[in-house]
Amino acid sequence: MIVSKDDLENVVQDAVNRLLEKRENKPEVYLSVEETARRLKVDRSTLWRWNKEGYLTTTKVGNKVRYKLSDVERIQKGEVYE
């Protein structure tokens, strides 16, 4: 099968647009330290270390430390972004 450059670009652009649309329509959910540790089956000290290493960073919501659900799900799926 031969695919033209334009066709390939259109397919890729459509896929990117669909992914961005899904992401923009989904409000971010934030988890507490306890909820995050329970979901990932790790200790709080592991979460602290991961934050220091940049693997799973925290977000401040008011004066509370929170983790983005999307980041937690990324780790659960085994995806790693740097």
C-alpha positions in Angstrom: 0.0 0.0 0.0 1.3 3.4 -0.9 0.2 6.4 1.2 0.9 10.0 0.1 2.6 12.4 2.4 -0.6 14.6 2.5 -2.8 11.7 3.4 -0.4 10.7 6.2 -0.3 14.2 7.6 -4.1 14.4 7.5 -4.4 11.2 9.5 -1.9 12.3 12.1 -3.4 15.7 12.4 -6.9 14.2 12.9 -5.6 11.9 15.6 -3.8 14.7 17.4 -6.9 16.9 17.2 -9.1 14.2 18.7 -6.6 13.6 21.6 -6.5 17.3 22.3 -10.2 17.6 22.3 -10.6 14.8 24.8 -8.0 16.3 27.0 -9.5 19.8 26.9 -13.0 18.6 27.8 -11.9 16.6 30.9 -11.3 18.7 34.0 -8.3 17.8 36.0 -8.9 15.8 39.2 -6.5 16.1 42.1 -5.7 13.4 44.6 -4.5 13.7 48.2 -1.2 12.1 49.2 -3.1 9.2 50.9 -5.3 8.6 47.9 -2.3 8.6 45.6 -0.3 6.2 47.8 -3.3 3.9 48.0 -3.9 3.9 44.2 -0.2 3.3 43.4 0.3 0.8 46.3 3.4 2.7 47.5 4.4 4.4 50.8 4.2 8.2 51.3 8.0 8.3 51.4 8.1 6.8 47.8 5.8 9.6 46.7 8.1 12.2 48.3 11.1 10.7 46.6 9.3 10.5 43.2 8.5 14.2 43.6 12.1 15.1 44.3 13.2 13.0 41.2 10.5 14.7 39.0 8.9 11.3 38.3 5.5 12.2 39.9 5.4 15.9 40.8 3.1 17.5 43.3 0.7 20.4 42.8 -0.3 22.9 45.5 -4.0 23.5 45.8 -4.3 26.2 48.4 -2.0 25.0 51.1 -2.5 21.3 50.4 -0.2 19.0 48.4 -2.1 17.2 45.6 -1.2 14.8 42.7 -2.9 15.1 39.3 -5.1 12.0 38.6 -3.8 12.1 35.0 -0.2 11.7 36.2 -1.2 8.9 38.5 -3.0 7.1 35.7 0.0 7.5 33.5 2.2 5.7 36.0 -0.4 3.0 36.5 -0.3 2.4 32.7 3.5 2.3 32.7 3.9 5.4 30.7 6.8 7.6 31.5 7.2 11.2 30.2 10.2 13.3 30.9 
